[in-house]
């Protein structure tokens, strides 16, 4: 997040007047902090709840579900973006 530029793609300055960026940056940082806990929980859950011969399948399925969730979120943004007018589309572009 430190490497994020101070200007948007259209050259708009990101300052206190444009606080949406900082909310998105804060949410992104929370997600980045939580991701190692989520990824490491997959193997811990498989080790705790499944028998030794089922752990590989449980870990693989859970890891695939994590990646599939990211794919679904990208597709949903596309659906949301398709129904917006020009002003609201800029807000979605800033968030994504």
Backbone torsions as a table, in degrees:
resi	resn	phi	psi	omega
1	UNK	NA	-22.8	-179.1
2	UNK	-68.4	-30.8	-178.1
3	UNK	-78.7	-0.8	-179.3
4	UNK	-68.3	134.6	-178.5
5	UNK	-68.5	162.8	180.0
6	UNK	-90.9	1.4	-179.8
7	UNK	-126.4	147.6	176.0
8	UNK	-80.6	178.7	-178.5
9	UNK	-62.8	-29.7	-180.0
10	UNK	-92.5	10.2	175.7
11	UNK	87.7	6.9	179.5
12	UNK	-72.3	132.1	179.7
13	UNK	-72.2	134.1	177.7
14	UNK	-92.5	99.4	-179.9
15	UNK	-128.5	-164.8	-177.1
16	UNK	-63.5	-22.5	179.4
17	UNK	-73.2	-23.2	-179.3
18	UNK	-112.2	73.5	-172.9
19	UNK	-78.3	-12.0	179.7
20	UNK	-59.7	-36.0	179.5
21	UNK	-59.8	-42.9	-176.2
22	UNK	-70.5	-31.3	174.6
23	UNK	-66.2	-42.0	178.8
24	UNK	-65.9	-41.5	178.7
25	UNK	-62.7	-41.6	178.8
26	UNK	-65.1	-42.9	177.5
27	UNK	-63.8	-37.4	177.7
28	UNK	-65.6	-40.0	178.5
29	UNK	-65.7	-38.9	177.1
30	UNK	-62.5	-42.7	177.2
31	UNK	-63.3	-39.1	179.5
32	UNK	-68.6	-34.0	177.5
33	UNK	-71.0	-37.0	-176.4
34	UNK	-78.1	-23.8	-173.3
35	UNK	-58.7	-44.7	178.2
36	UNK	-60.7	-34.1	178.4
37	UNK	-67.8	-38.4	179.1
38	UNK	-69.2	-44.2	-178.8
39	UNK	-66.6	-38.5	-179.9
40	UNK	-77.0	-22.0	177.9
41	UNK	-68.6	-25.1	-178.8
42	UNK	-60.3	-49.5	-179.0
43	UNK	-71.3	-32.3	178.1
44	UNK	-67.0	-41.3	177.5
45	UNK	-65.1	-43.4	179.3
46	UNK	-62.5	-39.2	-179.3
47	UNK	-69.8	-33.8	-176.5
48	UNK	-81.0	-42.6	-169.4
49	UNK	-98.2	-18.9	-172.9
50	UNK	-115.2	152.3	176.7
51	UNK	-68.8	164.0	-174.3
52	UNK	-61.5	-34.2	-179.9
53	UNK	-79.6	-8.9	179.1
54	UNK	-105.0	-6.9	-173.0
55	UNK	-65.4	-38.2	-179.4
56	UNK	-63.6	-45.5	178.5
57	UNK	-64.4	-41.9	180.0
58	UNK	-65.2	-41.9	179.1
59	UNK	-67.0	-43.4	179.4
60	UNK	-64.4	-43.0	179.5
61	UNK	-66.1	-42.1	179.4
62	UNK	-67.0	-39.7	177.3
63	UNK	-65.1	-39.9	177.4
64	UNK	-65.2	-36.7	177.7
65	UNK	-64.5	-35.5	177.5
66	UNK	-64.3	-44.9	178.2
67	UNK	-67.6	-39.4	179.1
68	UNK	-63.6	-35.3	177.1
69	UNK	-63.6	-37.9	175.8
70	UNK	-65.0	-42.8	178.3
71	UNK	-60.4	-43.9	179.2
72	UNK	-62.5	-38.9	-179.8
73	UNK	-66.3	-38.7	177.0
74	UNK	-65.1	-40.9	179.5
75	UNK	-66.5	-39.8	-179.5
76	UNK	-64.1	-36.3	177.4
77	UNK	-62.9	-39.4	176.9
78	UNK	-62.0	-42.2	177.9
79	UNK	-65.8	-41.3	178.7
80	UNK	-65.5	-39.8	-177.4
81	UNK	-67.4	-31.9	-176.5
82	UNK	-64.4	-27.3	-176.0
83	UNK	-99.3	12.1	-175.3
84	UNK	-103.4	153.1	174.1
85	UNK	-83.2	-178.4	-172.8
86	UNK	-61.8	-42.3	-177.5
87	UNK	-66.9	-45.3	179.8
88	UNK	-71.5	-27.0	179.4
89	UNK	-64.8	-35.6	178.3
90	UNK	-64.2	-36.5	178.7
91	UNK	-66.5	-40.3	178.8
92	UNK	-67.0	-38.8	177.8
93	UNK	-62.6	-37.1	179.1
94	UNK	-67.5	-39.0	-178.9
95	UNK	-68.9	-41.9	-176.9
96	UNK	-86.6	NA	NA
